[in-house]
Amino acid sequence: MPFKVLASDPLDAAAVKAMRDAGLTVDEKTSLTPDALLREIGAYDAIIVRSATKVKAEVIDAGTRLKLIVRAGVGLDNVDAQHAKNRGVEVRNTPGASSNSVAELALGHMLSLARHIGRGTASMKAGKWEKKALEGVEISGKTLGIIGIGRIGQALAQKARALGMDVICYDAFVQACPVPGVARLVSFEELLAASDFISLHIPFDAARGATLGEAELSRTKKGVRIVNCARGGVVDEAALCRAMQSGQVAGAALDVFGAEPPAPGAPIVAAENVSLTPHIGAATAEAQERVGDEAARIVIEFAKTAGK
């Protein structure tokens, strides 16, 4: 019986071709409803998802021949990894493939905040000429604090350092800075107090809640700018809005939100001093090619092993 793969979210065409060339049967069904997925999953040995498809416990239970779940991306928010493990189903992701794209977006948001690029675009489209109101700051010579110094954090640190920023970092799971000479590892409290910009690159832990909430934002350097291209929830959006209104936070850039898409009229979207994108951190042609290639290689190697 051939090894059957379901691609339930859009995947790079070259990745699909690579799996088929390796002798695998690949079905691209990218518009399945949750009920349809429950009906279909029983026919497949592996499923590849991006962020749209939710592979929850009931899907895993319905996958009677399911052996592998591949998340073509970094986070596993949409996969019940623990339930899969309990059922003997392997879960893999592609953590390195989109790191540079996310780091570049975070850097772009920092520049947008520093020079009011988003607000300037919106105001000019509205017929305004706010030259005096949009005085900004240079990022050169400023301190960037990175929370989470994994692949994306390291890529951002190198880019920011090249632009003349002093880079400090904090990571709860790191004892020594992985990019010495580029960034300096500090305590969480020191990062809050010293940073002109703070960029988060950590997963969301529901048990902990927001990493930057009311208390943490109150301890930041006055006028700090916050960037979140990580996961919705790591920054308390309501507390962030209040901190921007008080002037404690000068501005915020978000690619991810607690609710996606945010509700119409959400305060964080309505705020003037924000730079916003709709969760596009990995949405570059280069990243999607790398993500697809890595996902395909994972499935092909797994199928070879499973067939032995």
FENPENOR-V674481 format. One record per residue. N is the residue number from 1. RES is the residue in one small letter. PSI is psi as a letter, one per 20 degrees, with the letter a starting at -180 (NA if undefined). OMEGA is omega in whole degrees, 0 to 359 (NA if undefined). D_FIRST is the distance of its C-alpha to the first C-alpha in whole Angstrom. Layout:
((N & RES & PSI & OMEGA & D_FIRST) (N & RES & PSI & OMEGA & D_FIRST))
This chain:
((1 & m & p & 181 & 0) (2 & p & q & 177 & 4) (3 & f & o & 186 & 7) (4 & k & p & 183 & 9) (5 & v & p & 174 & 12) (6 & l & o & 172 & 15) (7 & a & n & 187 & 19) (8 & s & i & 172 & 21) (9 & d & q & 183 & 24) (10 & p & p & 181 & 25) (11 & l & q & 179 & 24) (12 & d & p & 185 & 26) (13 & a & h & 180 & 24) (14 & a & h & 179 & 24) (15 & a & g & 178 & 22) (16 & v & g & 179 & 19) (17 & k & g & 181 & 20) (18 & a & g & 179 & 19) (19 & m & h & 178 & 16) (20 & r & h & 178 & 15) (21 & d & h & 179 & 17) (22 & a & j & 177 & 15) (23 & g & j & 181 & 11) (24 & l & q & 174 & 10) (25 & t & o & 184 & 10) (26 & v & p & 176 & 13) (27 & d & p & 176 & 15) (28 & e & o & 180 & 19) (29 & k & n & 192 & 21) (30 & t & j & 179 & 24) (31 & s & k & 182 & 26) (32 & l & p & 171 & 24) (33 & t & r & 177 & 27) (34 & p & h & 179 & 26) (35 & d & g & 179 & 26) (36 & a & h & 178 & 23) (37 & l & g & 177 & 21) (38 & l & h & 180 & 21) (39 & r & h & 187 & 20) (40 & e & h & 193 & 17) (41 & i & h & 182 & 16) (42 & g & i & 182 & 14) (43 & a & j & 190 & 11) (44 & y & q & 176 & 11) (45 & d & h & 182 & 11) (46 & a & q & 175 & 14) (47 & i & p & 175 & 17) (48 & i & p & 181 & 19) (49 & v & q & 168 & 23) (50 & r & d & 181 & 26) (51 & s & i & 184 & 29) (52 & a & g & 182 & 29) (53 & t & p & 178 & 26) (54 & k & o & 180 & 27) (55 & v & n & 183 & 24) (56 & k & a & 186 & 26) (57 & a & g & 183 & 26) (58 & e & h & 177 & 25) (59 & v & g & 179 & 22) (60 & i & g & 179 & 21) (61 & d & h & 180 & 21) (62 & a & i & 180 & 19) (63 & g & m & 187 & 16) (64 & t & h & 176 & 15) (65 & r & j & 183 & 12) (66 & l & p & 181 & 14) (67 & k & h & 188 & 14) (68 & l & p & 172 & 16) (69 & i & p & 178 & 19) (70 & v & p & 174 & 21) (71 & r & o & 179 & 24) (72 & a & m & 184 & 25) (73 & g & a & 186 & 29) (74 & v & f & 187 & 31) (75 & g & q & 178 & 32) (76 & l & k & 182 & 30) (77 & d & h & 185 & 32) (78 & n & j & 179 & 29) (79 & v & p & 175 & 27) (80 & d & n & 187 & 27) (81 & a & h & 181 & 27) (82 & q & g & 179 & 28) (83 & h & h & 177 & 26) (84 & a & g & 178 & 23) (85 & k & g & 179 & 24) (86 & n & h & 180 & 25) (87 & r & j & 179 & 22) (88 & g & k & 179 & 20) (89 & v & p & 181 & 19) (90 & e & p & 178 & 20) (91 & v & p & 179 & 22) (92 & r & q & 174 & 23) (93 & n & a & 183 & 26) (94 & t & m & 192 & 27) (95 & p & h & 186 & 31) (96 & g & i & 191 & 33) (97 & a & h & 184 & 31) (98 & s & j & 186 & 34) (99 & s & g & 183 & 37) (100 & n & h & 181 & 39) (101 & s & g & 180 & 39) (102 & v & g & 179 & 40) (103 & a & g & 179 & 42) (104 & e & h & 178 & 44) (105 & l & g & 178 & 44) (106 & a & g & 178 & 46) (107 & l & g & 177 & 48) (108 & g & g & 178 & 49) (109 & h & h & 178 & 49) (110 & m & g & 178 & 52) (111 & l & h & 178 & 54) (112 & s & g & 178 & 53) (113 & l & g & 184 & 55) (114 & a & h & 186 & 58) (115 & r & j & 175 & 59) (116 & h & k & 185 & 58) (117 & i & g & 179 & 56) (118 & g & g & 180 & 54) (119 & r & h & 179 & 57) (120 & g & h & 178 & 59) (121 & t & g & 181 & 57) (122 & a & g & 183 & 57) (123 & s & h & 178 & 61) (124 & m & h & 176 & 61) (125 & k & h & 178 & 59) (126 & a & j & 177 & 61) (127 & g & j & 182 & 64) (128 & k & r & 177 & 65) (129 & w & n & 190 & 67) (130 & e & l & 185 & 66) (131 & k & g & 183 & 67) (132 & k & h & 184 & 70) (133 & a & i & 188 & 67) (134 & l & k & 173 & 64) (135 & e & p & 183 & 66) (136 & g & b & 178 & 63) (137 & v & q & 172 & 62) (138 & e & q & 174 & 61) (139 & i & h & 177 & 58) (140 & s & p & 181 & 60) (141 & g & i & 178 & 61) (142 & k & r & 179 & 60) (143 & t & p & 175 & 58) (144 & l & p & 175 & 54) (145 & g & p & 181 & 53) (146 & i & p & 176 & 49) (147 & i & o & 184 & 47) (148 & g & n & 187 & 44) (149 & i & l & 173 & 44) (150 & g & b & 185 & 40) (151 & r & g & 183 & 39) (152 & i & g & 179 & 40) (153 & g & g & 179 & 43) (154 & q & g & 179 & 44) (155 & a & g & 179 & 43) (156 & l & g & 180 & 46) (157 & a & g & 181 & 48) (158 & q & g & 180 & 48) (159 & k & g & 181 & 49) (160 & a & h & 179 & 51) (161 & r & h & 179 & 53) (162 & a & h & 179 & 53) (163 & l & j & 173 & 55) (164 & g & j & 179 & 58) (165 & m & q & 170 & 57) (166 & d & p & 187 & 57) (167 & v & p & 173 & 54) (168 & i & q & 183 & 54) (169 & c & q & 174 & 50) (170 & y & p & 176 & 50) (171 & d & p & 183 & 46) (172 & a & i & 185 & 46) (173 & f & j & 183 & 44) (174 & v & p & 180 & 45) (175 & q & h & 179 & 48) (176 & a & q & 182 & 49) (177 & c & p & 181 & 49) (178 & p & i & 178 & 46) (179 & v & m & 180 & 48) (180 & p & q & 184 & 51) (181 & g & i & 177 & 54) (182 & v & g & 181 & 52) (183 & a & r & 180 & 52) (184 & r & p & 181 & 54) (185 & l & p & 181 & 52) (186 & v & r & 175 & 55) (187 & s & r & 179 & 55) (188 & f & g & 181 & 53) (189 & e & g & 179 & 57) (190 & e & h & 179 & 58) (191 & l & g & 179 & 56) (192 & l & g & 186 & 57) (193 & a & h & 190 & 60) (194 & a & i & 190 & 60) (195 & s & p & 170 & 57) (196 & d & h & 174 & 58) (197 & f & q & 175 & 55) (198 & i & p & 178 & 52) (199 & s & p & 183 & 48) (200 & l & p & 179 & 46) (201 & h & m & 184 & 42) (202 & i & q & 174 & 41) (203 & p & r & 176 & 38) (204 & f & p & 177 & 40) (205 & d & o & 183 & 40) (206 & a & h & 181 & 41) (207 & a & h & 180 & 43) (208 & r & h & 185 & 45) (209 & g & b & 185 & 46) (210 & a & p & 174 & 47) (211 & t & h & 174 & 48) (212 & l & o & 177 & 51) (213 & g & a & 183 & 53) (214 & e & g & 185 & 56) (215 & a & g & 182 & 57) (216 & e & g & 180 & 56) (217 & l & h & 179 & 57) (218 & s & i & 181 & 60) (219 & r & j & 178 & 60) (220 & t & r & 174 & 59) (221 & k & p & 182 & 62) (222 & k & p & 181 & 63) (223 & g & j & 179 & 62) (224 & v & q & 175 & 58) (225 & r & p & 187 & 56) (226 & i & p & 178 & 52) (227 & v & p & 177 & 49) (228 & n & o & 173 & 46) (229 & c & k & 184 & 42) (230 & a & e & 180 & 40) (231 & r & q & 173 & 40) (232 & g & q & 180 & 42) (233 & g & h & 180 & 44) (234 & v & i & 172 & 45) (235 & v & p & 177 & 48) (236 & d & o & 187 & 50) (237 & e & h & 179 & 50) (238 & a & g & 178 & 53) (239 & a & h & 179 & 55) (240 & l & g & 177 & 54) (241 & c & g & 180 & 56) (242 & r & h & 180 & 59) (243 & a & h & 176 & 59) (244 & m & h & 179 & 59) (245 & q & h & 181 & 62) (246 & s & i & 183 & 64) (247 & g & i & 177 & 64) (248 & q & g & 176 & 62) (249 & v & p & 183 & 59) (250 & a & h & 181 & 60) (251 & g & r & 181 & 57) (252 & a & q & 176 & 53) (253 & a & p & 183 & 50) (254 & l & p & 170 & 46) (255 & d & i & 183 & 43) (256 & v & q & 187 & 42) (257 & f & q & 179 & 43) (258 & g & h & 174 & 43) (259 & a & p & 181 & 42) (260 & e & p & 354 & 40) (261 & p & q & 177 & 41) (262 & p & q & 179 & 45) (263 & a & q & 176 & 47) (264 & p & p & 180 & 49) (265 & g & j & 179 & 53) (266 & a & p & 184 & 51) (267 & p & h & 183 & 54) (268 & i & h & 179 & 52) (269 & v & h & 183 & 51) (270 & a & i & 183 & 55) (271 & a & q & 182 & 56) (272 & e & h & 189 & 58) (273 & n & l & 179 & 57) (274 & v & q & 172 & 54) (275 & s & p & 191 & 51) (276 & l & q & 171 & 48) (277 & t & q & 186 & 44) (278 & p & m & 176 & 41) (279 & h & l & 183 & 39) (280 & i & k & 184 & 38) (281 & g & g & 182 & 38) (282 & a & j & 187 & 35) (283 & a & m & 170 & 36) (284 & t & q & 180 & 36) (285 & a & h & 183 & 34) (286 & e & g & 180 & 34) (287 & a & g & 182 & 33) (288 & q & h & 175 & 30) (289 & e & g & 180 & 29) (290 & r & g & 179 & 29) (291 & v & g & 180 & 28) (292 & g & g & 180 & 25) (293 & d & g & 181 & 25) (294 & e & g & 179 & 25) (295 & a & g & 180 & 22) (296 & a & g & 180 & 20) (297 & r & h & 178 & 20) (298 & i & g & 182 & 20) (299 & v & g & 181 & 16) (300 & i & g & 180 & 15) (301 & e & h & 179 & 17) (302 & f & g & 181 & 15) (303 & a & h & 177 & 12) (304 & k & g & 179 & 13) (305 & t & g & 182 & 15) (306 & a & h & 182 & 12) (307 & g & i & 182 & 10) (308 & k & NA & NA & 13))
